[in-house]
């Protein structure tokens, strides 16, 4: 993504949800710990990124943040790495 900014500064790149999910899942392993908790966190994540109504995204994001509140570093990672800079660029084939 950094190279796109340099090579194609006028373009907007899209981010594949499959690869974003892989990154989020990998980052989730360390702070969340238990597999059943990680499964729950990923379910909440998927419900956030698959939410069909843009108008209610912020409400769904709040639910995600509340559900993941025991792991604030993970919530910060998701917000700072994916949601804030790229939420409008997520695509799914």
N, C-alpha and C positions, 0 to 999 in steps of 0.2 A: 504494500500500500504506500510505503514511503517513496518507492521508485516511481510510482504512477504520478505522484505530486511533482516530481522533478522532470520526468520524461514527457508527461502529458499534463502540463499545468492547467490547461483550460478544460480538461475532462473531469467528469465525476465518475469515479469507479464504484461498482456495486460489490457487495460482499455476500458470498455464498453462505446461506444459513447452515448448510451441512458443515462447512469448515469452521464457522463461528461456534456451532454447537460442540464440535470436537475440542476447540480451544477452551470453552467454558467448562466442559466436562473434565478436562485435564486439570484445570485450575481449581476445580471444586474438590478434587481428591484430598489434597493436603489439609485444608482448613475444616472440611466437613467430617472427614474421618469415616464413620460407619457407612456401610454400603446402603442400608435402607434409608438413611438420612440423605445420602447423595442421590439416590433414586427419587426421593421426594423433591429435593431441590431442583433436579433436572426436569421433573414434571411441571413444577411451578415455572421454571424458565421457559419450557416449550409452550406453556399456555400463554406466557407473556409475548413471545415472539410470533406465535401463530394467531394472536388475537385479531379477529377480522375487522374490528372497528377502530379506525384511527382516532376518532373523537374520544374514545374511552381508554386510550393507551395509558395516559397518566394514572388513571385509577387502577388499572391492572398492574402498572409498575409499582404503585404503593403496596398492593397485595403481595407482590414478589418481595419487596423490601421487608415487609412485616414477616412473611414466612421465613425469610433468610436472616432475620435479625440476630439469631445466635452466632452468625458468622459475618460480622461487619466488614472484615477485610475482603471477603468474597464479594459482598454487595458493592463495596468500593471498586473492586476490580471490574465487575460487570458494568457499573455505571461509567467509570472513567475510561475503560478500554473499548467498550462497545456501544452502550446506550447513548451517552452524550454525544460522542463524535459521529456515530454511524447509523443511528436507528432508522434514518430515512433511506438508507442504502441497502438494507437487508433484502435479499432476493431468495426465492425458493423455486426450484424447477419442479 
